[in-house]
């Protein structure tokens, strides 16, 4: 029974992968990536790397263009997260933090900001750590808006252009390998995603 469910889940993922590869050749791909990057920086749990990687694999020649779209959306989304923390923390920001069960870690971020807000935001922007916690906290704890923008403007593009570069230069060669080991790579990515939340939850 479990094996049947697992096969069904991977079959669904393969259909999703095929849909994304088809989407990559349509005008709406960039907007979908922008929306995912924007929302992930402020409240949505799924990182934009998921779609960025899929699009870069499908059309490696446009990988850097997708990275730029992803970077702009993510930085703007971080600004929105800052606004949530600054003006709407009690009505919205708190609910987002509670949803992810990161109340204690949210307070620990305050100590990081008191030590070095720029470094804290930059590290969170480049790693799998849930970035939304840091953008909302930046607003709530009144970190300089310029600090948030500059740290985000450096770390987020560095992350996304690194991903894009890998697939721009090696995408066509490794695509058959990715197709072959798609299930394993999916599991690894999910583990990394969960690991980001674990880092925030247990290391802060």
N, C-alpha and C positions, 0 to 999 in steps of 0.2 A: 504493500500500500504506500509506504513512504517513498519507495523507489519510483512508483507511478506518479506521485505528486511532484517529486523532484524533476522528473522528466517533463512534466506538464509546465512547471515553473520555468525551466530552461527553454522550452519550446516558445513560451510567451516572450522570454527575453530575446530569443532569436528573431521573432516577429517584430519586436520593438527595434532591434538593431537594423533590420531591413527597412523599417519605416523611416528611421533616422537617416540612413544612407540615401533614401529617396528624397527626404526633406532637404538634404544638403545641396541638392541640385535645384532647389526652388527658392524664389526670392524671400520667402518667409523664414528661412533658416536663421538668418542673422538676427531678426527680431525675436525669435524664440530663445536664442542664446542670450540676447540682451536682457530679456525678461527674467530668465532663470538666474543670471548673474546678479541682477538688481535685487530680486527678492531674497536670494540666499544671503546677501550681506546684511539683511535687516530682519528676516523672520523665517524664511523657508529652509528646511533641513537639508535638501539635496544640493551638493556643490555643483557649480556650472561645469566643472571638469568633465563630468559625465557626458554632457552634450558636446563640449569642445573636443574631446577625444574622438567621439563618434564622427563628428563633422570633419575633423582633420584626417581621420582614417579614410573617410569616403572621398574627400577632395583635398589631398595633401597640398596642392598648389595654392589653396586658399587658407591654409592653416594660420598664417600670420594675420590675415584679415580677420579671421574668426577670433584670434587672440586679442586683437585690438578692440573688437566689439565687446568681448567678454570683460576686458579690463575697464572700459568706459562704464559698462553697466554695473560692474562690481563696485567701482569707486563711487558712482552716484548712489548706488544702493547703500553703501556705507554712510554716506551723508544723510540718507533717509533714516537709517538706524540711529544716527546721532540725534536727529530731530525727534525721533520717538523717545529716546532717553532724556532729552533736554526738556521737552514740552509735554510729553504724553506718557511718562513712565508709569504713573499710577493707574491710568486707564488702559494702557496697552503694553508698555514695556515689561511691567511686572508679569503679566499673563504669558508673555513669550518666554521669559526666563523660567517661570514656574512650569511651563509646558515641557521644557527640556530637563527639569529637575536640577537646575544649576544655581539654586539660590545661594548656597554657601560659596561657590566658586565665583559668582558674580561679585560678592563682597571681597573676595581675595583679589580680584582684578583691580579693585580700588587701591590696594597696597602696591600692586605693580605700577599703577599709574603715578602714585606718589613717588615711587623710586625713579622710573624712567618711562613715561607714557609713550614716547616715540618708539622706543625699542619694543615695548610690549605690543603695540599695534602692528609694527612691522613684522614681528615674528608670527603673530597670529594671522596676518595677511598672507604669509608665504607658506605656512604649514597647514596640515589638515585640521588644526584647532578650529572649532566653530567661531567664525569671524563675527557673527551677529552679536554674540555675547559681548565682544569688545567694542563694537560700534555703539550699541545701546548704552553700555556702561560709560563710554566716553562722553556721551551727552548727559547722562544722569549725574556723573561726577564732575561735569563741567571742565573736561579737558579742552585745551585750546582747539578750536575748529581747524585752524591751520595745521596743527600737529596731526590731526586725524587725516586731513586731505593729503599732506605731503607723505606721511608714512604709508597710507593706502596707495597713493600714486606711484610709489616706488615698489612696494612689495607685491601688490596684486598683478601688475603687468609682468614683473619678474617671474612670478609663478606661471602665469598663463602663456607667456612667450617661450618659457622653457619647455612646457608641454608641447606647444605648437612646433617649436624647432625640432623636437624629436621626431614628430610625424612628418614634418616637411622634408627632412633629410632621409628618414628611414621608413616612412609610411608605406610607399609602394612595395618595398622589399619585405616588410614584416607583416603586411596585411594577410597573406595566406596563413602565417603562423598565428595571428590573432584570431582569424576565423576558426582555425583548428582547435585552439585552446580557449575559446571564448568563455566557456563555463568556468574554467579555473580562474581566469582573469577577472570575471565578474565577482567571484567569491573573494578574491584578494582585495578588490576595490571596496567591497562592502566591509571587509575587516578593517581596512584603513579608515573608512568613514566612521565606523563605530569607535575605532581607536582614537580619533580626534576628540570625540565626546568624553572618552575615558581619560584622556590627557587632562582635559579641563576639570573633570569631576574629581580625580584622585591626586593630581599633582599640584593643583592650586590650593 
